[in-house]
Amino acid sequence: MQGDTAARESNSPAVGLFQKAHGKMVMLQRLDAQLTSLLEQRRKIQDELSSVQAQINDEFDRVMRQAEETPARILSEIAEAGHGGAPRPVAGRLAEPEAANA
């Protein structure tokens, strides 16, 4: 009996060290799992951000195309009116009244 107690007491520092090492290994595994999860979340958010950026770029392109087309459309309407074509009413404006002095 005394031999068993003496053996346990001499092994106890080693057992404690192995338990401490095992605890640290488990902690590293948990941290690795958390890092993997965080990296996956980061990748998803980065993909979403790229998608939003593409939508913003598309909207800017649409607005810029529309801004380039508007002067040409207005000039063609003016040209049609100057060549005797019936003036087309501009959106949001009432037609001019006909002159009564004819």
N, C-alpha and C positions, 0 to 999 in steps of 0.2 A: 503494500500500500504506500509506504513511504517513497518507494521508487517511482510510482506513478505520479505522485504529487511533485516530486523533484523534477521529473521529466517535463511535466506540464509547465512548471515555473520557468524552466530553461528554454522551452519552446515559445513561451508567450511573447517575447519581443519579436520573434520572427513572424508569429501569427498576426500580431498587430501590424507589422510592416506590410504583410501580404494583404491584409484587409484594407489598409490605407491605399496601397497601390491599386487594388481592385476598385475602390471608390473613385479614384482619380481616372481610371480607364472608363468607367461607366459615365463619369461626368464629361469626358472627352467625346464619347459616343453621342451623348445628348446634345452637346454643343455642335457637333458635326451635323446632326439632324436639323437643328435650328438654323444653322448656316445654309444648308441646302434649301430649306423652306424659304428663307429670306432671299436667297439668290433667285429662286423661282418666281417669287413675288416681284422682285426687281425686274426680271425679264418681262413679265406680263405687263407691268406698268410702263416699261420702256416701249413695248410694242403698241400699247394704247396711245402713248404720247406721239409716237411716229404716225399713227393713224390720224390723230387730231391735227397734227402738223400738215399732213397731206390734204386734209379737208380744208384747212385754212388756206393753203396754197391754191387749191382749186377755186375757192371762193374769190381770192384776190385775182386770179387769172380771169374769171368770169367778169368781175367788175371792170378790170382793165380792158378786156375785149369790148365790153359794152360802152365804155368811155371812148374808145377809139372809133366805134361805129356810129355813135350819136352825131358827131359833127358832119360826117359824110351823109347821113340820112337827112339832116337838116338842110345841108347844101343842095341835095337833090330835090327836096321839096321846094326850096326857093327857086331853083332852076326851072322846075315844072311850072311854077306860078308865073315866072317871068316870060315863058314861051307861050302864054295864052292858055295854059291849062287851068282848069278850075282849081283855085287854091283849096288845098285840103285843110280842114280845121285842125289846129294844133290841139292836142289833148289838153283838156282843162281850160280852154278858151272858147268863148262864144264867137260865132261868125260875125264879121263886120256887116253893119247894115248897108244896103244898096243906096247909092246916091240918088236923091229925088230930083236932081236938076237935069235929067236926061232929055 
